[in-house]
Amino acid sequence: MRRFKIIFFVFILYTRCIGNLQIQEKPDIGFLKPTPSDTNLCKSPPEGMVCVPFSGNDINKKNLSTFYVDKYEITNEKYEICVKEKHCKPNLFIKNKSNSQFSGPYQPSIGLTYDMAHQFCIWSGKRLPTEDEWDKIYSNYSINIAKLDCTTANIGCDGSTKPVGSYPNPKGIFDLEGNAAEWVNEWADTCGVSCNDKSCGEICTTSTSSCSGKYPCEKYNEKYTSIIWDQINLDGIRNSLKSEKLNMKKIKGGSFEFPFQLESITKGKIAQLNDTSIKAGARCVSDSNYLTNATAWMISNPPISKDIPKEMNPEQKSLFLQTFEKDDIDTKPLCKEQFTSPANCRDPVSYIKPNEARNYLFAPYIKNLGGGYIGVAADANYTFLTYARSEFVWLMDFNINIVNLHKINKIFILESESVQDYLNKWSSKNKSKSLKLLESSFSTTSEWKNIKNFFEVNQPGLYEYYEAMSQPDRTMKDFGWLRNPNHYLYLRNLHQKNRISILEGDLLKDKTLYNIGVIAKKLKIPIRIFYPSNAEEFWKFSKNYKRNILNLPFDEATIVLRTVHEFPWHKPEMKDGVTGFWHYVVHGGYNYQKKLALPDFYLIDNFKEYRIFPNNQKDFSTIEIPNILPFEFK
């Protein structure tokens, strides 16, 4: 809907190397408080998985959170399903007729590149294990036989893989000692001078925890490390910095190709990301006992409709309507160019009419979510929050024209019992009456001059737009605050009960959004929807932005709605959808926070390789939405 930067506030950091929970405070970011359901207690595992419990100081004295691991390595049968759904690339090694001895449906899918293994696990709602996690699995669940041979594991026996689970393991996790060696999510940096004497051992690395496990990863030269928190132009990060793209990962475990060697299993091997010569496979893990694959929880179990909120009680009124310090949006200058909003300036264009034509794709993911709503931009918010039947709403923007438009609409909606009454307020024939109505509300404020000017300039175009949005649409159906009379009345009801707060705010500053989080926590209202439009794609996630987002009361039911420019987010292989300007994303909010707490997730593009395409639409994807909720949704 817009191409501009926005400014948010958060207070939290909890560092979790994609699964290995290691709480690490950062004073300038804050601390992410786990939800009540995010616990180290083992719960009923997903089908085909085993819980690996937290047990204090584990291998290498590292505290690993409880996690869940697949009993079996990825099989050809399961991988082929991912290929048919167009999320995974074909396994050309298995497709090669000369390799038919590896192609059985229950044999491990080998010849996978790192990317192929990663994409399969993401499609499965899981991820690849870190090296520490894999080591813990092997330490606790391997067969533990002093000398393995071909009667107990597939280790260099007849030159072929065996169906997964062919060798018994009473501990319930199979083929760690042999069959397919397995990719793990551990970067191996290129060797430095200090490794010339082989002191690093066979596996020569300067770091195995680069990029917080992020994939793909670019490691910037030492002198640029401070850039992560600097306010600089996004192009400077993407193009100008001297960087080295990491291209080596680790492979762990025994293999059908080689006789058993404990040292090679525990130390592993290093391989290029696209190396298939090692004939590696993989197994997946999950942070929780719920997965993040399709179908998302609200699709399989849609929330029931919410009642119209009652009048706020005195305590709620005191909290929600309190005056608090907000961002000074006047200090950010206009950009010299239109249609862009880097961190240091504001797009000169005011997007008073939404242009995200297919935002109805969000509908089934937001219906009846209730709770709190935070959004930037214009009236797309009205459609989202009424469809969600949100209970408390914060509308913020760093463009004063958008803020004034919300204020005008509030007056018109309060004075209009129906959609038609509202449209009449924007009609040219009622212009003078509408101006008098606005004057009666704002004439004694410093805002009046700007509001009056905005209305006079934009009234004709906005009337035409709102009129069009009120018309029936076979595609949109009941999605639209003016298209559905009940949704309009719900919005009016929220305004009548003062449950909508209109604020000046910048996502990259440190007051408005952060204070919204403080108030929402005191209200004990979870934020169910956060809508930044496409703001995130114009800047890196600064300290303020991370601090603001991490301070919001998200939980596993929270979603983030966003749009991004089509390249490189579209997936052309998908048969449905359109190759339009926008790509539509629904992101699991709590999992978004967890990634933001890691230092190396600082661009929206860092999340691209974690998306799935649940509807086979090339322009719509989801990221890490739970398939079930770990609590009863109310």
C-alpha positions in Angstrom: 0.0 0.0 0.0 2.9 2.3 0.4 6.5 2.5 -0.2 7.8 4.2 2.8 9.4 3.7 6.1 7.7 3.4 9.3 8.8 3.6 12.8 8.1 1.2 15.7 9.3 0.5 19.2 10.1 -2.6 21.1 11.8 -3.7 24.3 13.1 -7.3 24.3 15.8 -9.7 23.2 16.0 -13.4 23.6 18.7 -15.0 21.6 17.8 -18.4 20.2 20.1 -19.8 17.6 17.1 -21.1 15.6 16.1 -23.6 18.2 18.9 -23.6 20.8 17.4 -21.3 23.5 20.1 -19.3 25.1 18.7 -16.3 26.9 21.0 -13.3 26.3 20.0 -9.8 27.5 20.8 -6.8 25.4 20.2 -3.6 27.2 19.5 -1.6 24.1 17.0 -4.1 22.7 15.4 -5.5 25.8 14.1 -9.0 26.5 11.5 -11.1 24.9 9.4 -12.8 27.5 8.4 -16.3 26.4 4.7 -17.1 26.3 3.2 -19.4 29.0 3.2 -22.2 26.4 6.8 -21.7 25.4 8.3 -24.1 28.0 11.1 -26.5 28.4 8.7 -29.2 29.5 8.1 -32.1 27.0 4.7 -32.1 25.5 2.9 -34.6 23.3 5.2 -34.6 20.2 3.9 -34.1 16.6 3.4 -37.4 14.7 6.6 -39.1 13.8 8.7 -37.0 16.2 10.4 -37.4 19.6 10.8 -34.8 22.3 14.4 -34.1 23.2 14.1 -32.6 26.7 16.1 -29.7 28.3 18.6 -31.2 30.7 20.7 -28.4 32.1 24.2 -28.1 30.8 24.4 -30.4 27.8 27.2 -31.0 25.3 29.9 -28.4 25.4 28.1 -26.9 28.4 25.5 -25.3 26.2 21.9 -25.0 27.4 19.7 -26.4 24.7 16.0 -25.8 24.9 13.6 -28.7 24.6 13.0 -29.4 21.0 11.4 -32.2 18.8 13.2 -34.3 16.2 12.0 -36.6 13.4 12.3 -40.3 14.1 13.4 -40.9 10.6 15.4 -39.2 7.9 13.5 -37.6 5.0 12.3 -40.3 2.7 12.0 -40.2 -1.1 8.2 -40.6 -0.7 7.8 -37.5 1.5 10.3 -35.5 -0.5 8.4 -36.2 -3.7 5.2 -34.9 -2.1 7.0 -31.6 -1.5 8.1 -31.6 -5.1 4.5 -32.1 -6.4 3.4 -29.2 -4.3 6.1 -27.1 -6.0 7.8 -26.1 -2.8 10.8 -28.4 -3.3 13.1 -28.9 -6.3 13.2 -32.3 -7.9 15.9 -34.6 -6.6 17.9 -35.2 -9.8 20.1 -37.8 -8.1 17.2 -40.0 -7.3 15.6 -39.4 -10.7 18.7 -40.6 -12.4 18.0 -44.2 -13.6 21.5 -45.3 -12.9 20.8 -44.6 -9.2 17.6 -46.7 -9.0 19.0 -48.6 -6.0 18.5 -45.5 -4.0 15.0 -44.6 -5.2 12.7 -46.7 -3.0 9.9 -44.7 -1.4 11.0 -45.4 2.1 14.7 -45.0 1.5 16.3 -41.8 2.7 16.3 -39.0 0.0 20.0 -38.5 -0.6 21.8 -36.3 -3.0 20.1 -33.3 -1.4 21.8 -29.9 -1.5 21.6 -27.8 1.7 18.9 -25.7 0.1 16.8 -28.7 -0.8 17.0 -30.0 2.7 16.2 -26.6 4.2 13.2 -26.1 1.9 11.7 -29.5 2.7 11.9 -28.9 6.5 10.3 -25.4 6.1 7.5 -27.0 4.0 7.1 -29.6 6.7 6.7 -26.8 9.3 10.0 -27.6 10.8 13.7 -26.7 10.3 17.1 -28.3 10.1 18.8 -28.9 13.5 21.8 -27.0 14.6 25.0 -28.9 15.2 24.6 -28.7 18.9 21.1 -30.2 18.7 22.3 -33.0 16.4 25.1 -33.8 18.8 22.7 -34.0 21.7 20.4 -36.2 19.7 23.3 -38.6 18.9 24.6 -38.5 22.5 21.3 -39.4 24.0 19.6 -41.5 21.3 22.3 -43.4 19.4 22.4 -47.2 19.6 25.4 -46.8 21.8 27.2 -50.0 20.7 30.9 -49.9 21.1 31.6 -51.4 17.7 28.9 -51.1 15.1 28.7 -53.4 12.1 26.4 -54.1 9.3 24.0 -56.1 11.6 23.3 -52.9 13.6 23.7 -50.0 11.2 24.0 -49.3 7.5 27.7 -48.3 7.5 29.6 -49.1 4.3 27.9 -52.4 3.8 26.6 -53.0 0.3 26.8 -49.5 -1.2 23.1 -48.7 -1.0 20.7 -47.1 1.5 18.1 -49.1 3.3 14.5 -48.1 4.1 14.6 -45.8 7.1 14.2 -47.6 10.5 15.5 -50.9 9.1 17.8 -51.2 12.1 16.2 -51.3 15.5 16.8 -48.6 18.1 14.8 -48.9 21.3 15.4 -45.2 22.0 13.2 -44.3 19.0 15.4 -42.2 16.7 16.7 -44.2 13.8 19.8 -44.2 11.5 21.9 -41.7 13.3 24.9 -44.0 12.9 24.5 -44.8 9.2 22.3 -44.8 6.1 22.4 -41.1 5.1 24.7 -38.5 6.5 22.7 -35.4 7.5 22.9 -31.7 6.8 22.8 -29.5 9.9 22.2 -25.7 10.2 25.7 -24.7 11.0 27.7 -22.3 8.9 31.4 -23.1 8.4 33.4 -19.9 7.7 36.5 -20.2 5.4 39.7 -20.9 7.2 41.8 -18.0 8.4 45.6 -17.7 8.9 45.3 -19.1 12.4 44.3 -22.5 10.9 47.4 -23.0 8.7 49.0 -25.1 11.4 46.0 -27.4 11.5 45.3 -26.5 15.1 41.6 -26.3 14.2 41.6 -29.9 13.4 40.2 -31.6 10.3 37.2 -29.2 10.3 38.8 -25.8 9.9 36.4 -23.0 10.9 36.6 -19.6 12.6 33.0 -19.7 13.5 30.2 -22.3 13.4 27.4 -20.0 14.6 27.6 -17.2 12.0 24.4 -15.4 11.1 22.3 -16.8 13.9 21.6 -19.7 11.7 20.0 -17.5 9.1 19.9 -18.8 5.5 21.2 -17.5 3.2 23.9 -15.5 4.9 26.4 -12.8 4.1 29.1 -12.2 6.6 30.4 -8.6 6.5 33.9 -7.7 7.0 34.9 -6.9 10.6 35.1 -3.1 10.2 31.4 -3.1 9.1 29.9 -5.1 12.0 28.6 -2.0 13.7 26.4 -1.3 10.6 23.8 -3.7 12.0 22.5 -1.0 14.3 23.4 2.1 12.2 20.7 4.1 10.4 22.0 3.8 6.9 20.4 3.5 3.5 19.2 -0.1 2.6 21.1 -0.1 -0.7 24.3 0.5 1.4 23.7 -2.9 3.1 22.7 -4.8 0.0 25.2 -3.4 -2.5 28.0 -1.3 -1.2 29.4 -3.3 1.8 32.3 -5.5 1.3 31.0 -8.9 2.2 31.6 -12.6 1.8 28.7 -14.9 1.2 29.0 -17.9 3.3 28.7 -21.1 1.2 29.7 -24.0 3.5 27.6 -26.0 5.9 28.2 -29.0 8.1 27.1 -32.6 7.6 26.8 -35.0 10.5 26.3 -38.7 11.1 27.3 -42.0 9.7 26.8 -42.9 6.0 26.0 -46.0 3.9 29.2 -45.1 2.0 31.7 -45.5 4.7 32.6 -47.9 7.6 31.8 -46.7 11.1 34.2 -44.1 12.5 33.0 -42.4 15.7 35.3 -39.4 15.0 33.8 -38.7 11.6 30.3 -39.0 12.9 30.8 -36.6 15.8 33.1 -34.1 14.0 31.2 -34.3 10.8 32.2 -32.9 7.4 32.1 -29.6 5.7 30.5 -29.3 2.3 29.5 -26.6 -0.2 25.8 -25.7 -0.1 25.2 -27.2 -3.5 27.4 -30.3 -3.0 25.6 -33.5 -3.9 28.7 -35.7 -4.1 28.5 -36.6 -0.4 25.0 -38.0 -1.0 23.7 -36.4 2.1 20.1 -36.4 3.4 18.6 -34.8 6.4 16.1 -35.0 9.2 14.1 -32.1 10.6 13.4 -30.7 14.1 10.9 -28.3 15.6 11.1 -25.8 18.5 7.6 -26.7 19.7 5.1 -29.5 19.7 3.1 -27.6 17.1 4.4 -27.2 13.5 4.2 -24.2 11.2 3.2 -25.9 7.9 -0.1 -25.6 6.1 -2.8 -25.7 7.2 -2.6 -22.8 9.6 -4.6 -23.1 12.9 -7.2 -20.5 12.0 -7.9 -22.2 8.6 -8.5 -25.7 10.1 -10.3 -24.4 13.2 -11.8 -20.9 12.4 -12.5 -18.7 15.4 -16.1 -18.1 16.2 -17.6 -14.6 15.8 -16.9 -12.1 18.5 -19.6 -10.1 20.3 -19.6 -6.4 19.8 -17.4 -5.0 22.6 -19.0 -3.5 25.6 -18.3 -0.1 27.0 -14.9 0.0 28.6 -14.7 -0.1 32.3 -13.1 2.8 34.2 -9.7 1.1 34.4 -9.7 0.3 30.7 -10.7 3.9 29.9 -8.0 5.3 32.1 -5.4 3.1 30.3 -6.5 3.2 26.7 -7.4 6.9 26.6 -4.4 8.2 28.5 -2.2 10.8 27.0 1.4 9.6 26.4 4.5 10.8 24.6 4.4 10.3 20.9 6.9 10.5 18.1 7.7 13.8 16.5 6.9 13.0 12.9 7.7 16.5 11.7 11.5 16.0 12.1 11.8 13.5 9.3 12.3 15.3 6.0 10.6 14.5 2.7 12.6 12.3 0.3 13.8 13.8 -2.9 12.3 10.9 -4.9 8.7 9.6 -4.8 7.7 6.0 -4.0 10.5 5.3 -1.5 11.0 5.7 2.2 14.4 4.8 3.5 15.1 5.3 7.2 16.3 8.9 6.9 13.4 10.5 4.9 9.6 10.1 4.2 7.9 9.4 0.9 6.4 12.7 -0.4 3.4 10.7 -1.7 0.4 10.3 0.7 -1.2 6.9 0.0 -4.7 7.9 1.0 -6.3 5.2 -1.2 -5.0 1.6 -0.8 -3.5 -0.1 -3.8 -3.1 -3.6 -2.5 -5.8 -5.0 -4.8 -5.6 -8.6 -3.6 -5.6 -8.0 0.2 -8.7 -10.2 0.4 -6.2 -13.1 0.4 -5.7 -12.1 4.1 -9.4 -12.7 4.9 -9.4 -16.3 6.2 -6.3 -15.6 8.3 -7.8 -12.7 10.2 -11.5 -13.5 10.5 -12.7 -13.2 14.2 -9.2 -13.0 15.7 -10.4 -10.2 18.1 -7.8 -8.8 20.5 -5.7 -5.8 19.8 -5.0 -4.4 16.3 -2.1 -2.1 15.3 -1.8 -0.8 11.7 -0.3 1.9 9.6 -1.6 3.5 6.4 -5.2 4.3 5.4 -8.6 2.6 5.4 -7.3 -1.0 4.5 -7.0 -1.1 8.3 -10.8 -0.6 8.6 -11.4 -3.7 6.5 -8.9 -5.8 8.4 -10.0 -4.8 11.9 -13.7 -5.2 11.2 -13.3 -8.6 9.6 -11.2 -9.6 12.7 -13.7 -7.9 15.1 -10.8 -6.4 16.9 -11.5 -5.0 20.4 -8.8 -2.3 20.8 -7.3 -0.5 17.9 -4.3 1.7 17.4 -3.9 3.4 14.0 -0.6 5.2 13.5 1.3 6.8 10.7 4.2 9.2 10.2 2.3 11.0 7.4 0.1 13.7 8.8 -2.3 13.4 5.9 -3.0 9.8 6.8 -3.5 10.8 10.4 -5.9 13.6 9.4 -7.8 11.3 7.1 -8.4 8.9 10.0 -9.7 11.8 12.1 -12.0 13.0 9.4 -13.4 9.6 8.9 -14.0 9.2 12.6 -16.2 12.3 12.6 -18.1 11.2 9.5 -18.6 7.7 10.8 -19.9 8.8 14.1 -22.4 11.1 12.4 -23.5 8.5 9.8 -25.8 5.6 10.8 -25.4 3.8 7.5 -22.9 3.4 4.7 -24.9 5.6 2.5 -25.0 8.3 5.1 -21.3 8.1 5.3 -20.8 8.3 1.5 -23.0 11.4 1.5 -20.6 13.2 3.8 -18.0 12.9 1.0 -20.3 13.9 -1.8 -19.7 17.2 -3.5 -23.3 18.2 -3.0 -22.8 18.0 0.7 -19.3 19.5 0.8 -20.3 22.7 2.7 -22.3 20.8 5.3 -19.4 18.4 5.8 -16.9 21.2 6.2 -19.2 22.8 8.9 -19.3 19.4 10.6 -15.5 19.2 10.6 -15.2 22.8 11.7 -17.4 22.2 14.7 -15.0 19.4 15.8 -11.6 20.9 14.9 -11.9 24.7 14.7 -10.4 25.3 18.1 -7.4 23.0 17.5 -4.1 23.6 15.7 -5.1 20.8 13.3 -8.0 22.6 11.7 -6.2 24.4 8.9 -4.5 21.2 7.7 -7.7 19.1 8.0 -9.7 21.7 6.1 -7.2 21.9 3.4 -6.9 18.1 3.1 -10.6 17.7 2.8 -11.1 20.4 0.2 -8.2 19.0 -2.0 -9.1 15.3 -1.7 -12.9 15.2 -1.3 -13.7 14.5 -5.0 -11.2 11.6 -5.4 -12.0 10.1 -2.0 -15.8 10.2 -2.7 -15.2 8.3 -5.9 -13.0 5.8 -4.2 -15.3 5.1 -1.2 -18.3 4.8 -3.5 -16.5 2.2 -5.6 -15.5 0.3 -2.4 -19.1 0.1 -1.3 -20.2 -1.8 -4.4 -20.7 -5.6 -4.4 -17.7 -7.6 -5.7 -17.8 -11.3 -6.7 -14.2 -11.7 -5.7 -14.1 -9.7 -2.6 -17.6 -10.9 -1.4 -18.1 -9.5 2.1 -14.5 -8.4 2.6 -14.6 -4.6 2.9 -15.7 -2.2 5.5 -18.0 -0.3 3.1 -19.1 -3.4 1.2 -20.5 -5.1 4.3 -23.0 -3.0 6.3 -22.4 -5.1 9.4 -18.7 -4.4 9.2 -19.4 -0.6 8.9 -21.6 -0.8 11.9 -18.9 -2.6 13.9 -16.4 0.1 13.0 -18.9 2.8 14.1 -19.5 0.9 17.3 -15.8 0.9 18.1 -15.6 4.7 17.5 -18.7 5.3 19.7 -17.0 3.4 22.5 -13.7 5.2 22.0 -11.9 1.9 21.3 -9.9 3.3 18.3 -6.9 5.5 19.0 -5.5 7.6 16.1 -1.8 8.5 16.6 1.1 10.2 15.0 3.9 7.6 15.0 7.0 6.4 13.2 7.9 2.7 13.3 11.6 3.5 13.5 11.3 5.9 16.5 11.1 5.1 20.1 7.8 6.4 21.6 4.4 5.8 19.9 4.7 2.1 19.1 6.6 1.3 22.2 4.0 3.0 24.4 1.2 1.2 22.6 2.9 -2.1 23.8 3.0 -0.8 27.3 -0.7 0.1 27.3 -1.7 -3.2 25.6 0.1 -5.1 28.3 -1.6 -3.2 31.1 -4.9 -3.8 29.4 -4.0 -7.5 29.3 -5.0 -7.5 25.7 -2.9 -9.6 23.2 -2.1 -7.9 19.9 -3.7 -10.2 17.4 -2.8 -8.3 14.2 0.1 -6.0 13.3 -0.1 -4.5 9.8 3.0 -2.6 8.7 1.9 -2.6 5.0 5.1 -2.7 2.9 7.1 -0.4 5.2 9.6 -3.0 6.3 11.1 -3.5 2.9 12.7 0.0 2.8 15.0 -0.2 5.7 16.8 -2.5 8.0 15.4 -3.4 11.4 17.0 -0.8 13.7 17.4 -1.0 17.4 14.3 1.1 17.9 12.2 -1.1 15.5 13.3 -4.3 17.2 12.8 -2.9 20.6 9.3 -1.7 19.7 8.2 -5.0 18.1 9.6 -7.1 20.9 7.7 -5.1 23.5 4.3 -5.9 21.9 2.2 -8.6 23.6 2.3 -11.1 20.8 1.5 -14.8 21.3 1.2 -17.9 19.1 -2.2 -16.6 17.7 -0.7 -13.3 16.6 -0.2 -12.6 12.9 1.7 -9.9 10.9 0.1 -8.8 7.6 2.5 -7.3 5.1 3.0 -6.7 1.4 6.4 -6.8 -0.4 7.3 -6.0 -4.0 6.9 -9.0 -6.2 10.6 -9.6 -6.9 12.0 -11.9 -5.5 9.0 -13.0 -3.4 6.8 -14.5 -6.1 7.1 -18.1 -6.9 6.4 -18.5 -10.7 6.0 -22.3 -10.5 2.7 -21.9 -8.6 -0.2 -22.4 -10.9 -2.6 -19.9 -9.3 -2.3 -16.3 -8.3 -1.2 -13.3 -10.4 2.1 -11.9 -11.3 1.2 -8.5 -9.9 3.1 -5.7 -8.2 2.5 -7.0 -4.6 3.3 -10.2 -2.8 1.0 -10.8 0.2 2.5 -12.4 3.4 0.9 -13.6 6.6 3.6 -14.1 9.2 3.3 -15.8 12.6 3.8 -12.9 15.0 5.4 -14.6 17.9 7.9 -16.5 15.6 8.6 -13.1 14.0 9.5 -11.7 17.4 11.8 -14.6 18.1 13.7 -14.1 14.9 14.0 -10.3 15.5 15.6 -11.1 18.8 18.5 -12.6 16.9 21.2 -10.1 15.8 21.4 -11.2 12.2 17.8 -10.9 11.2 17.7 -7.3 10.2 16.1 -7.2 6.7 12.7 -8.4 5.6 14.4 -10.4 2.9 16.0 -12.5 5.7 12.6 -14.2 6.0 12.0 -15.0 2.4 13.5 -18.5 2.5 11.1 -19.4 5.4 7.9 -18.9 3.5 5.5 -21.6 2.2 2.7 -21.3 -0.4 -0.4 -22.9 1.2 -2.8 -22.0 -1.6 -0.5 -22.6 -4.6 -0.8 -18.9 -5.3 2.4 -17.4 -6.6 1.7 -14.0 -5.0 0.7 -15.3 -1.5 2.8 -17.0 1.2 2.8 -17.6 4.9 5.7 -17.7 7.3 5.8 -19.8 10.5 2.1 -19.8 11.5 1.3 -22.6 13.9 -0.9 -25.4 12.6 -2.4 -25.7 16.1 -2.4 -23.4 19.1 -0.8 -24.5 22.4 -3.7 -22.9 24.3 -7.5 -22.5 24.0 -8.3 -19.6 21.8 -10.9 -17.3 23.1 
